[in-house]
């Protein structure tokens, strides 16, 4: 049976919903906003988190309030159909992909609510036992770059593994120091982003160093140009893809059949689409890993939950949020994360 078919017929009753704005100062230059969707019905509440990146979109969303009538659907599948038919933005979003993020927020809240109304957890309903989740800590090395962010974390948490964002100003000494740690699981070349603050121009010198210094690491999102393709193609079995993966069609459009891809539920943009992507990858032996979107609330736990069911043994970029702090506090859970699914619903911990 297709995975979505196991969820689509879950009974669902929505009586109302509310929006809760969250805010966190990440740095002097960046304040992160998200919006938690509270769906209520039958004495239960389902939660989902909107991880749209642009603050203006959150402000407009929260100011408009709960303007949609979501009371009609009687099953989760019908609710997903309704959400796909609605314009969830009171004004045109800054980025088109944000429509997918918001759609996932509503549908993940509906999944949580439907399971709670049924008195069952996601893993129990699917008959899949949660497993410990391997994770990596995603990190940049600053400007100018230094290995200090890695070394500080390893001093307190020596078993950590990292997903790093290499840049052209990394010296060979930095590469050598990182190799000595033995802690680099993957490198994100960020070659496929366009019009964002993390855009990275494809640099054949950088690509060659990443391939040479980290012969066992996964290489994420290289930009393939006449200069970089000869470097990347010989190691294509350890190339993974993230930024352009919105579902099955994007996986099929990759330059070669991948061994592994990053499946972010919010970027895929819906419960049906996520299930179809899981089914597709499973049927073709494509490994998956999860990725965070700087969640501030229930969204991080939900992607950890999904990782525990569908890809627990891969380099999931789903570390506890404390590792993103400049100085991570003591006592954070280390990899692998012990399974902590809620007794009912779609929540973790």
Secondary structure, 3 states (H helix, E strand, C coil): CCCCHHHHCCECCCCEEEEEEEEEEEECCEEEEEEEEEEEECCEEEEEEECCCCHHHHHHHHHHCCCCCCCCCCEHHHHHHHHHHCCCCCCCCCCCCHHHHHHHHHHHHHHHHHHHHHCCEHHHHHCCCCCCECECEEECCCCCCCCHHHHHHHHHCCCCCEEECCCCCCCHHHHHHHHHHCCEEEEECCCCCCCCCCCCCCCHHHHHHHHHHCCCCEEECCCCCCCCHHHHHHHHHHEEECCCCCCHHHHHCCCCCCCEEECCHHHHCCHHHHHHHHHHHHHHCCEEECECCCCCCHHHHHHHHHHHHHCCCCCEECCCHHHHCCCCCCCCCCCCECCCECCCECCEC
